[in-house]
Amino acid sequence: MHEDQDGFWYPSVVESACNQCGLCVSVCPILAKIALVRQPKAYACINVDELARVESSSGGIFTAIAECVIAERGVVFGASFAEDHSVHHVVVECVEDLPKLRGSKYLQSRIEGGYQAVKSFLELGRKVLFVGTPCQIAGLKAFLGKEHDNLVCVDIICHGVPSPKVWQKYIAYRESRAQAKARRISFRRKDRGWKRYSVSFSFNNDTEYLQTHDKDLYMRTFLRDVCLRPSCYACKFKTLNRHSDITLADFWGVQDVLPDMDDDLGTSLVLVNSNRGAKIFEEIKNKVSYREVNIELAIAYNGAAIKSALLNPNRGAFFKELDYLPFDRLVDKYCSDSTIVRAKGLLKSTARVALKQFGLLSAAKRIWKGVRMK
C-alpha cells in the first residue's frame, strides 16, 4: 500500500511478481458488480446496560452483539486507535477489551493482515464477528471467496472516510495548542447529549480539549465533505442491499419517529439484513430495548445509507494548501458557509462559459427547464 499526496492509501501492484492470473480483477467487489437482493428489517435499539451505552457512539448495540459472540468462544475484529492515534483493525477475544473497539472513528482504518487473520480463525472453527465499513465487508467476502456459517459481518452507515494526513495535521495542531502530547481521543463524547456530541482530547499534561462537533475544526472538514477519499463521492455501497448481516447507525430523527425511544443518550438504528443477522438479533434481545420501524421512515433522516457525500467544490484547494496553512486558518478559509457559496458560484459560472463556448448553452437551458417542470 502506498500513500498518495493527499494521504490516502492505495494498492500498488509489483509488476515483476504478477503472473497475470486476473484474480484481483475477478474478485473485486466493484468491478465484479456482485448483485444482492435483501429485504432488511429496521429497529430502534437501546442497550439496557447504561454504562455500555454511555461509552458507545449511539445505543451500544455493537457491545451487545460482541458479547454474544465472545460468549461462544468467538473473536471480534474492529477499528481501534493505535499509539499514534491512527486507526487499525485489531482482534479482541475477551469482553474486557471491547472498549477499545467502541465508539466512532472518523478515519480510514488500516486492515493490514486482518483478512488473513479472519480466515485463520474461521478455519479453526472459531466464530468471528467482523465490524467495518460496507466496502471493507465486501472486500472481506471477496477475499474469503465463499460463505462461512461461523462468520458474522456488521457494517455501519458510513458518511465517508477522511484523509489520514488531515487527521495527523489536526492532532499536531491540537498538541501544539495544548503544549503536550495527546493521551486519549474520543469523537463522540455525550457530555452535552447524543445529538450535540463532542470531540475530546486528553493530554499528558492533564489538560483537556472538549468541543461540540459543529464547532470542532476536524469535524467541520469531515461534515463539509472537504477531505473525503475520492471514491466516497461516488460510493458503490450506498444501498440497502448490503453484504453485511447487520447494519448499525445512529437513529437520527428518532425524536420524531419514536419519541419514547429518545432520551438524548443515544439510540441505534439496526438493519437486519440476513437470516444470520436475524439469528444474532434474537440472541441479543434480552440485552436491548427495541422497536421495529418502517425502514423507509428509518432512513429518511439518514440519507448516508443510500446516498454518497456531495463533492465539496473547495476540496482541491483545501488539499493544495494543507501543507502550508495553519490548520485553523485552513478550515476557516475552506469550510465556512460563505466560502462554499462562492465556490459553487464559480463552478456554475465556469460551466456556463464552457457551454457557451461549445454552443450548448441554449440546449442546456431547455433541458434544465424541462427537468424543473417535471
N, C-alpha and C positions, 0 to 999 in steps of 0.2 A: 504494500500500500504506500502511495506517495501523496504528499501534501501539495495542493496547488497554491497559487498566490493568495487566495482568499482564505486558506486554512482548512479546506475540505479534503478528505482522503478519498483517493481513487485507486482502483487496482491497476497494476502495470504488468503486462504480460512479458515474461522473459522469452523472447522470440527463439533464442537458441535451444531452449528446453521444450518448446511447443512441438507436438507431433501432428498438429492439425486434425485432431480427432473430432473437433466440433462439439464436444460435450458441454463446454461452458455456454455455448450459444443455445443448444437444445434444451438445457435445463433452466435458463434464465427466466424468471417468473414474468418479466416484462416482454421479452422477445417471444417466448413460447405462448404468451397470452392464454394462460390456463383459465378456462371459464368455470365459474362456480355459481350454483343457484341455491341460495339459502332462504329460509323463512324464519328469521330471528324473532325471539320474543324479548320484550323490553320490560325492565323492572327498575323501580326506585328502591334503593337499598341503603341500610344503615347498620354498621356493625354494633351489636349490643355491648361490646367491650369498649367502654368510653375512652380508655387510655389509647388503645389501638387506633380508634377513630380520630382522636385529637392529634396524634402523631402522624396521621396519614393526610394526603392531599385533599381527599373528599370524604367518602363514607367508610373507608377502612376495609373494603371488600377483598382487596388483594391479600391482606393478612389472613382473613378467614379461609380463603382458598389455599394459601400456602400452608397453613397449619394442618389442614386436612391431608395434603399431600405428604408432608413430613411425618404425620402420624402413621402413614402406611410405608414407612422406611424410604420415602421418596426424597428427591432433591429439588431445589428451586434455583433457577437461573434468572437473574435480573440485573438491572443497572445500579451501580454503586460508585460513589466518589472514591477516587484514589487520593494519595497524599498530596499530590499537586492540584487536586480539585478538578482534574479531568474525570470523565465518566467511562467506566469499563463494565462489561458483563462479567459477573462472578457467580460462583455456585455456593449455595448455602445448604447445610444439611441438618441444622438444628434451629428450633424456634427462637432461641436467644439471639441468633444472628440476623433475624428477619428485619430489625430496624434499619440496617444498612441498605436494604432494598426498598424501604418505604419512601414515599414522597416523590413528587415530580422532579425530574432533572431536565431542564430545558437546554439540552445539549445533544450532540451526536454521540452515541455510545459506541465504544470500540468492542467489537465481538471477539476479535483475535482468534484464539483457539476454542472458542465457546461451542461452535457447531460440532467439532470433533469430540469434545468432552460430552456433549449431549448424546451423541451416537454411542459412545463407550458405556455410559450409564444405561441406556436403553438395551444394549446387547447383554448387559449383566442382569437384566430383568428388573432393574430399579424403575420406579415411577418417576417421571420427570415433568416438572412444571417449568415452562419457558415463557417469560414475560418480555415483550418488546414492542416495537412499532410494527404496523402492518407489513411494511416491506421487510423487516427483519424476520417476521414469522414466515413470509413467503420464501425468503432466502433459505431458512432452515428446512422447510418442507422440500425445497428443490435439492438441497444438499443431501438430505436423507434418501430421497428417491422413492420412498414408499411410506405407507401409513404404519404407525405403531400404536397398539392399543394402550401402551403404558406412557404415552406422551400426551400432555395437556398443554395447549397453546393459548395464551391470553395476550391480546393486543390492547392498545389504547386508541382512543380517538385523538389523533396526532395533528397538531396545528402545523408542524413543520420543524426541521432541525436547524438551529442556528450554527454559525461558524465557530468551531473550537478556538480559532485565532481571536475572534471578537471576545469570546469569553475570557481568554487569558489576558487580553488587554484590559478588560474590566476588572479582573482580580488585581492586576498590577496597580490600577487606578485606586481601588479601594484600599489596598495595603499602603499605598503612598499617603493617602489621606489619614489613615489610622496610625501611620508610623510603626506598623507591626505586621507580622505575617498572619494570614487568616488561619484560624484553627478549625472552624466548623461553618458550613454554609447551608442554608435552607432556602428553597424557593417559595415555600408555601406555609409560612407561619400563620396561625389563625388568631393572633392577639387581638386583631380588630374585626374578627369574624371571618368566615369562609369566603364570602363574596368579595371582601376587601382584603384578601390575603396579602401578606407582606414577604419581602425578601430580607433575610437576615445574614449578617456576617459576625462571627465571634472571633476576636483577635487574641494573639498571645499576650498582649499587654492588658487583658481583661476588660477591654472596651468592646462595644457592640454597635453595629450599624443595623437599623431597622427602618424599612420604608415600604409603604404600600406599593403594589405592583404598577399602579398607574403613574407613579412618580419615580420609581426606580429607573435608573438610566439604562441598564441592560434589558429590563423587561420592556421598556419603551421601544428598543430596537427590535425585539422579538415580536411584540404585538403589532408593530407597524410594518412587519414583513420586510425589513430593510436588510436583514442579514441571513436569510434562509438559504439553504442549499438550492441550486437552480432547479433540480428535479421536483422540489416541493411545490413549485408554482404550476406544475402540470403532473401532479401525483396520480399514478395509475392504480392506487389502492384506496381511493376515496369512494367507497361503496358500502352497501350493507351486505354484499355477497363476499364475506371475508374468509381468509384461510384459517382464522383462529376458531377455537371452540367457544371462547367467551371474550367479549369486548368490554373494557372498563373506561369510564369517563366521569367527569363532573356532571351532575344533573342540573345544568344551568336552566333556569326558568321553573324549577320545582315549586317555587313560591306561588306561581300562577297555576300550575298543573295539579300539584298535590300539596297545598299549603300545610296540611297537617304533618307532612314529612320533612318540613323545613324548620330548623331551629338555628340556622346560620352557623352550625358547627361542621357541616359537610354532609352532602347526600350524593351517593354514587348512582350513575346510570349504568345498568348492567344489561348487555345484549347477549342472550344465549343463542349461539349460532349453530350448534350441532347437537347430536344425541349425546356425545361425550360431555359437552358443555352442560346439557340438561342434567346429566347424572351428577356432575360436580355440584351444580346448583342445589340439587336435592340434598347433598351431603352437608352443605353449609347453612341450610335453612334454620337450623337450631341455633346458629350463631348470629343471625341477622334479623332485622325488621324489614319487611319488603312489601311492595305493592306492584302488581302488574299494571302496565300502562300502554296505551296505543303507541306503537313505535313511531308513527309519523308525528304524533304530538311530542314524543320524547326528543326527537332530533330537530324539531322546529327551532329550538333555542341553541342547537349545537350543530351549526352548519358545517363545521370542520369534518363531520362524519362522512359527508358526501361531496364537499366542495374544496378545491385546492385554495391555498392562500393566493391573494392577488399580488402580482409583481409590483413592488413599490418603485415608482419612477426614479427615486433617488438612490436606488441600490448601487448602481455603477459608481456614482460619485462618492458614495459613502465608503466603499471599499478602496477607492483610489486614494482617499485621504486618511484611511485608517492608521497608517504608519507615521503620519505627520502631525495630526491634530491631537491635542489632549482629549481624552475620552468624553468629558462633559461638553466641551465645545463641539465635538463631532456630532453628538446626539442632538444638541440644541440646534445645530445647523441643518441636520437632515431628517429629524423626526418631529419637528413642530408642525402644527396644522398649516400654518402659512406657507412653509417650505413645500409641503406636499401639494397644496393647491397650485402654487407657481409651477411646480414640475409637471403636473398634469396639464396645465395650460400650455406649457412649452411643447409637450408631446403632441397636443392637439393642433397647435399652430404649425409644427413641423410636418405632421401628417397632411394638413391642408395644403401646404406648399407643394409637397411631393405629388399629391393627387392632381393639383392644378397643372404642374409641370408635365405630367403624362396625359393630360386631357381627360382625367377620370373624375374630376370634382363633381360635375353635374350628375353623372351616373351614381356616384356615391350618395349624393343628396337625395336622389329619387329612391334609392334602396332604403336609406335611413328613414325617410318619410313613411315608406310602406311598412317598415318594422314597427315604428311608433304607432301607426294606425291599428296594427294587429294587437 
